[in-house]
Amino acid sequence: MASSNFVDYVKIYCRSGKGGAGSKHLYRDKLTQKGGPDGGDGGRGGHIILRGSKNYWTLIHLKYARHIHAGEGEGGSQSRSFGKEGDDKVIEVPCGTVVYDAETGDFICDITNDGEEVILVKGGRGGQGNWHFRTATNQTPRFAQPGEPAVERNVILQLKVLADVGLVGFPNAGKSTLLSVVSAAKPEIADYPFTTLVPNLGIVAYRDGKSFVMADIPGIIEGAAEGRGLGLRFLRHIERNSILLFMIPADSVDIIKEYNILLSELQQYNPELVEKQRILAITKCDMLDEELIRQMKLELPEGIETIFISSVSGMGIPELKDLIWSEINNDSNKIVEINHRPMHIAPLENFYDDYDEEEEIIEEEEDEDDDVSKYKGIGWDEL
């Protein structure tokens, strides 16, 4: 997928439908001059609904359609007839989408399953007709309830990709090369840093028709959690991974130091990432002989499973697949629910200014029929 088409952050304006007004009709026909109240209730306004869909991979379909309006409910009528409900507006999003309030930064919901639906903004309730307000002392009420007004809300949608294995490493550590070798993905590969600008997903085939999903994110540099390089823009994509595959090239000056830097950046961004199962892969080992590999094993970090691989020659790739498959099927490494922290609005608004330009929301002048102040009946706040 082209980098310009990968959109994992978008801010949208949502407005639900207002409820229809109740009817204050009094029954009349040629034989009845003074019939009782028979006004029906107004219809409910339309909801704004989020629905998870496996057919979407990014949020690009919302980038140029950021104003979402639901249908309005119709008013009630005579013979206690209910008004028509407003049409709901369904927003389909890829699985793994997280929703935040754009004003406060509070977490709202998380869409992880195909077909999962969440009501993002509720439509206004329809007003009750004068039929409901008849009493022994007021048998012909000439008032009815207005419908509840529409609800407006600005929300931020963030995509956190779903994968079994996340590749973590500095630029040019061989992450994209490994993904291109073990899967059919075609990430950009070159001999300069930051060739990967967007996350890439690949389905890795295993034995007996089994497979798992591997995610490659742009390289991490020291200070990424503070915004250096591509910063925290893509660190969130590894929060859902079952295990993390750290990749450090064999020609690194200090493998332990680079490993500790990567671990520190993940911990600063989200301490929960450190608790995930980790595997260390020493890449570009086709230039090493057995003697050098034995010496390097003495200088590797302790407490982590380590494997020497070469994506070019295929060295250690089958063993790496076996190790990954074993770890992701370990019950202790299953994907668990992550705690979504409140979003810091101000820094992110500045960070995403390059491709998330803020648009002014032009408020439409409402007709006189929309002014609930003209109703002299019973309002919702008086119930």
C-alpha positions as CSV (number, residue, x, y, z in Angstrom):
1,M,0.0,0.0,0.0
2,A,1.4,3.4,-0.9
3,S,2.4,5.5,2.0
4,S,0.1,8.4,0.9
5,N,-2.8,6.0,1.2
6,F,-2.1,4.8,4.7
7,V,-4.1,7.0,7.1
8,D,-4.2,5.9,10.8
9,Y,-5.4,9.2,12.4
10,V,-8.4,11.3,11.5
11,K,-10.6,13.8,13.3
12,I,-14.3,13.9,12.4
13,Y,-17.3,16.0,13.4
14,C,-20.5,14.0,14.2
15,R,-24.0,15.2,14.6
16,S,-26.9,12.9,15.5
17,G,-30.5,13.5,14.3
18,K,-32.9,15.6,16.4
19,G,-36.0,14.0,17.7
20,G,-39.4,14.8,16.1
21,A,-41.9,16.9,18.0
22,G,-45.0,15.3,19.5
23,S,-48.4,16.1,18.0
24,K,-50.9,18.2,19.8
25,H,-53.8,17.2,17.5
26,L,-57.4,16.9,18.8
27,Y,-59.7,14.4,17.3
28,R,-62.3,15.9,14.9
29,D,-64.7,14.4,12.3
30,K,-68.1,15.2,11.0
31,L,-69.8,13.5,13.9
32,T,-67.5,14.5,16.6
33,Q,-66.9,18.2,17.3
34,K,-64.9,18.0,20.5
35,G,-62.9,14.8,20.5
36,G,-60.1,14.1,22.9
37,P,-56.4,14.4,22.3
38,D,-54.9,11.9,19.8
39,G,-51.5,13.4,19.0
40,G,-48.8,10.8,18.5
41,D,-45.2,10.8,19.5
42,G,-42.3,12.1,17.4
43,G,-39.7,9.8,15.9
44,R,-36.3,9.3,17.4
45,G,-33.4,11.0,15.7
46,G,-30.7,8.9,13.9
47,H,-27.7,7.6,15.7
48,I,-24.0,7.8,14.6
49,I,-22.8,4.2,14.8
50,L,-19.3,2.8,14.4
51,R,-19.0,-0.7,12.9
52,G,-15.8,-2.8,12.6
53,S,-15.1,-4.1,9.1
54,K,-12.4,-6.5,8.0
55,N,-12.7,-5.0,4.5
56,Y,-10.9,-1.8,5.6
57,W,-7.2,-1.5,6.4
58,T,-6.9,2.3,6.9
59,L,-9.0,5.3,7.7
60,I,-8.5,6.9,4.3
61,H,-12.2,6.8,3.5
62,L,-12.8,9.2,6.3
63,K,-10.0,11.6,5.5
64,Y,-12.1,13.6,3.0
65,A,-15.6,13.0,4.6
66,R,-15.2,14.4,8.1
67,H,-18.7,15.7,8.6
68,I,-21.1,12.9,9.5
69,H,-24.8,13.8,9.9
70,A,-27.6,11.4,10.9
71,G,-31.2,11.8,9.8
72,E,-33.8,13.7,11.8
73,G,-36.9,12.2,13.3
74,E,-40.3,13.2,12.0
75,G,-43.1,14.7,14.1
76,G,-46.0,12.7,15.4
77,S,-49.5,13.0,13.8
78,Q,-53.1,12.4,14.4
79,S,-54.7,9.1,15.5
80,R,-51.7,8.6,17.9
81,S,-49.5,7.9,14.9
82,F,-45.7,7.8,15.6
83,G,-43.3,9.9,13.6
84,K,-40.7,8.1,11.4
85,E,-37.3,7.6,13.1
86,G,-34.3,9.3,11.6
87,D,-31.9,7.3,9.5
88,D,-28.9,6.0,11.4
89,K,-25.5,6.8,9.9
90,V,-23.1,3.9,10.1
91,I,-19.3,4.5,9.9
92,E,-17.3,1.5,8.9
93,V,-13.8,1.4,10.4
94,P,-11.0,-1.2,10.3
95,C,-10.6,-3.5,13.2
96,G,-8.3,-2.1,15.7
97,T,-9.7,1.4,15.7
98,V,-9.6,3.4,18.9
99,V,-11.9,6.4,19.5
100,Y,-11.1,9.4,21.7
101,D,-13.0,12.6,22.5
102,A,-11.4,15.4,20.5
103,E,-12.1,18.0,23.2
104,T,-11.0,16.3,26.3
105,G,-8.8,13.4,25.0
106,D,-10.8,10.8,27.0
107,F,-11.0,7.3,25.7
108,I,-14.5,6.4,24.3
109,C,-14.4,2.9,22.7
110,D,-12.3,0.4,21.0
111,I,-13.4,-1.6,17.9
112,T,-11.6,-4.9,17.6
113,N,-14.0,-7.4,15.9
114,D,-15.6,-7.6,12.5
115,G,-19.2,-6.5,12.7
116,E,-18.9,-5.0,16.2
117,E,-21.1,-1.9,16.6
118,V,-20.9,1.0,19.0
119,I,-23.3,3.9,19.2
120,L,-20.9,6.9,19.1
121,V,-23.5,9.7,19.3
122,K,-27.2,9.0,20.3
123,G,-30.0,10.6,18.4
124,G,-32.5,12.8,20.2
125,R,-35.6,11.2,21.6
126,G,-38.9,12.0,20.0
127,G,-41.3,14.2,22.0
128,Q,-44.5,12.8,23.5
129,G,-47.9,13.7,21.9
130,N,-50.7,15.4,23.9
131,W,-52.3,11.9,24.3
132,H,-49.8,11.3,27.2
133,F,-50.8,14.5,29.1
134,R,-54.6,14.1,29.4
135,T,-55.9,14.2,33.0
136,A,-59.2,14.3,34.7
137,T,-58.8,18.1,35.1
138,N,-57.3,18.7,31.7
139,Q,-59.0,16.5,29.3
140,T,-58.0,18.4,26.1
141,P,-54.3,19.3,26.5
142,R,-53.2,21.6,23.7
143,F,-49.5,21.1,24.1
144,A,-47.0,18.4,23.4
145,Q,-43.3,17.8,23.9
146,P,-40.6,19.0,21.5
147,G,-38.1,16.5,20.4
148,E,-34.7,16.4,22.0
149,P,-32.1,18.4,20.1
150,A,-29.3,16.9,18.0
151,V,-26.0,16.1,19.7
152,E,-22.7,17.3,18.3
153,R,-19.4,15.8,19.0
154,N,-15.8,15.9,17.6
155,V,-14.0,12.6,17.9
156,I,-10.5,11.4,17.0
157,L,-10.1,7.9,15.4
158,Q,-6.7,6.2,15.7
159,L,-5.8,2.9,14.1
160,K,-3.7,0.4,16.0
161,V,-3.0,-2.5,13.6
162,L,-3.7,-6.1,14.7
163,A,-0.8,-8.5,14.3
164,D,0.8,-11.5,16.1
165,V,4.4,-10.3,15.9
166,G,5.8,-6.8,15.9
167,L,9.2,-6.0,14.5
168,V,11.2,-3.6,16.6
169,G,14.6,-2.2,15.7
170,F,16.7,0.8,14.6
171,P,16.5,2.0,10.9
172,N,18.3,-0.4,8.5
173,A,18.1,-3.3,11.0
174,G,16.7,-5.6,8.3
175,K,13.0,-5.6,9.4
176,S,11.6,-4.9,5.9
177,T,13.9,-7.4,4.3
178,L,12.8,-10.1,6.7
179,L,9.1,-9.3,6.1
180,S,9.6,-9.5,2.3
181,V,11.3,-12.9,2.7
182,V,8.9,-14.7,5.0
183,S,5.7,-13.2,3.5
184,A,4.3,-11.9,0.2
185,A,4.5,-8.3,1.5
186,K,6.4,-5.8,-0.7
187,P,7.8,-3.1,1.6
188,E,10.2,-0.6,0.3
189,I,13.9,-1.7,0.9
190,A,16.9,0.6,0.4
191,D,20.3,1.2,1.9
192,Y,19.3,4.5,3.7
193,P,17.5,5.0,7.0
194,F,13.7,5.4,7.3
195,T,12.8,3.7,4.0
196,T,9.7,2.4,5.9
197,L,7.4,5.3,6.5
198,V,4.2,3.4,7.3
199,P,3.5,0.1,9.0
200,N,3.5,-3.0,6.7
201,L,1.6,-6.2,7.4
202,G,2.5,-9.6,6.1
203,I,1.0,-13.1,6.5
204,V,3.7,-15.6,7.2
205,A,3.0,-19.1,6.0
206,Y,3.8,-21.9,8.4
207,R,3.5,-25.7,8.3
208,D,0.3,-27.5,7.6
209,G,-1.5,-24.5,6.2
210,K,-1.0,-22.5,9.4
211,S,0.0,-18.8,9.4
212,F,0.5,-15.8,11.5
213,V,0.6,-12.0,10.9
214,M,3.8,-10.0,11.2
215,A,3.9,-6.2,11.4
216,D,6.8,-4.0,10.5
217,I,6.9,-0.4,11.8
218,P,9.3,2.4,10.9
219,G,12.6,2.3,12.7
220,I,12.9,3.6,16.2
221,I,15.7,5.9,17.2
222,E,16.7,7.2,20.7
223,G,14.2,9.7,21.8
224,A,11.3,8.3,19.8
225,A,9.0,8.4,22.7
226,E,9.6,12.1,23.0
227,G,8.9,12.8,19.3
228,R,12.2,12.3,17.6
229,G,12.3,10.7,14.2
230,L,8.8,9.4,13.4
231,G,8.3,9.3,17.2
232,L,5.2,8.0,18.8
233,R,3.2,8.2,15.6
234,F,3.8,4.5,14.9
235,L,4.8,3.1,18.3
236,R,1.1,2.6,19.1
237,H,0.9,0.0,16.3
238,I,2.8,-2.6,18.4
239,E,0.6,-2.3,21.4
240,R,-1.7,-5.1,20.3
241,N,1.0,-7.6,19.2
242,S,1.3,-10.9,21.1
243,I,5.1,-10.8,21.0
244,L,7.9,-8.4,20.0
245,L,10.8,-9.4,17.7
246,F,13.8,-7.2,18.4
247,M,16.1,-7.0,15.5
248,I,19.7,-5.8,15.8
249,P,22.3,-6.2,13.0
250,A,25.4,-8.3,13.6
251,D,27.7,-5.4,12.7
252,S,26.4,-3.2,15.5
253,V,29.1,-1.7,17.8
254,D,27.3,-2.6,21.0
255,I,24.3,-5.0,20.8
256,I,23.4,-4.8,24.5
257,K,23.4,-1.0,24.4
258,E,21.1,-0.9,21.3
259,Y,18.8,-3.5,22.9
260,N,18.5,-1.4,26.1
261,I,17.8,1.8,24.1
262,L,14.9,0.1,22.2
263,L,13.5,-1.3,25.5
264,S,13.8,2.1,27.1
265,E,11.9,3.8,24.3
266,L,9.0,1.3,24.6
267,Q,8.9,1.6,28.3
268,Q,8.7,5.4,28.1
269,Y,5.9,5.3,25.6
270,N,3.9,2.6,27.3
271,P,5.2,0.5,30.3
272,E,2.8,-2.4,29.3
273,L,4.9,-3.0,26.2
274,V,7.9,-4.2,28.4
275,E,5.7,-7.0,29.8
276,K,5.2,-8.6,26.4
277,Q,7.3,-11.6,25.4
278,R,10.4,-10.7,23.5
279,I,12.7,-12.5,21.0
280,L,16.0,-11.1,19.9
281,A,17.1,-11.7,16.3
282,I,20.7,-10.9,15.3
283,T,20.4,-10.0,11.6
284,K,22.8,-10.0,8.6
285,C,24.7,-13.0,10.0
286,D,25.6,-14.3,6.5
287,M,29.0,-12.6,7.0
288,L,29.8,-14.4,10.3
289,D,31.5,-17.7,10.8
290,E,30.8,-20.2,13.6
291,E,33.7,-18.8,15.7
292,L,32.4,-15.2,15.6
293,I,28.9,-16.4,16.5
294,R,30.2,-18.3,19.5
295,Q,32.0,-15.1,20.7
296,M,29.0,-12.9,20.1
297,K,26.8,-15.2,22.2
298,L,28.9,-14.3,25.2
299,E,28.0,-10.6,24.7
300,L,24.3,-10.9,24.2
301,P,21.6,-9.6,26.7
302,E,20.5,-12.1,29.3
303,G,17.0,-13.4,29.9
304,I,15.8,-13.2,26.3
305,E,15.7,-15.9,23.6
306,T,18.2,-15.1,20.9
307,I,18.6,-16.4,17.3
308,F,21.0,-15.6,14.5
309,I,19.4,-15.1,11.1
310,S,20.2,-13.8,7.6
311,S,17.3,-12.9,5.4
312,V,19.5,-12.9,2.3
313,S,20.9,-16.5,2.7
314,G,17.9,-17.9,4.6
315,M,20.1,-18.7,7.6
316,G,18.0,-19.4,10.7
317,I,14.7,-18.4,9.1
318,P,13.0,-21.8,9.6
319,E,14.1,-21.9,13.2
320,L,12.8,-18.3,13.7
321,K,9.4,-19.3,12.4
322,D,9.3,-22.3,14.8
323,L,10.2,-20.1,17.7
324,I,7.6,-17.4,16.9
325,W,4.9,-20.0,16.4
326,S,5.7,-21.6,19.7
327,E,5.6,-18.2,21.5
328,I,2.4,-16.9,20.0
329,N,0.6,-20.1,20.9
330,N,1.7,-19.9,24.5
331,D,-1.3,-19.1,26.6
332,S,0.7,-16.5,28.6
333,N,1.4,-14.6,25.4
334,K,-2.1,-14.3,24.0
335,I,-3.3,-10.8,23.1
336,V,-4.9,-9.2,26.1
337,E,-6.9,-6.0,26.5
338,I,-4.7,-3.0,26.5
339,N,-5.4,0.0,28.8
340,H,-6.0,3.0,26.5
341,R,-4.6,6.1,28.2
342,P,-6.2,9.6,27.7
343,M,-4.9,11.4,24.7
344,H,-2.9,14.6,25.1
345,I,-4.7,16.7,22.7
346,A,-2.4,19.8,22.3
347,P,0.8,17.9,21.3
348,L,-1.0,15.6,18.9
349,E,-2.9,18.5,17.2
350,N,0.5,20.1,16.4
351,F,2.1,16.8,15.4
352,Y,-0.6,15.9,12.9
353,D,-1.0,19.4,11.3
354,D,0.8,18.2,8.2
355,Y,-2.0,15.8,7.1
356,D,-4.8,16.5,9.4
357,E,-5.7,20.1,8.6
358,E,-8.4,21.5,10.9
359,E,-11.5,22.6,9.0
360,E,-13.9,25.1,10.4
361,I,-17.3,23.7,11.2
362,I,-19.8,26.0,9.6
363,E,-22.9,26.0,11.8
364,E,-26.1,26.1,9.7
365,E,-28.8,28.5,10.7
366,E,-31.7,26.5,12.0
367,D,-35.2,27.1,10.8
368,E,-37.9,28.5,13.1
369,D,-39.2,24.9,13.4
370,D,-35.9,24.0,15.1
371,D,-36.3,26.5,17.9
372,V,-37.7,24.6,20.8
373,S,-38.4,27.8,22.7
374,K,-41.6,28.4,20.8
375,Y,-43.1,25.3,22.4
376,K,-45.1,26.2,25.5
377,G,-45.6,22.6,26.5
378,I,-43.7,20.3,28.7
379,G,-39.9,20.0,27.9
380,W,-37.6,17.0,28.6
381,D,-36.0,18.8,31.5
382,E,-39.4,19.1,33.2
383,L,-40.1,15.4,33.4
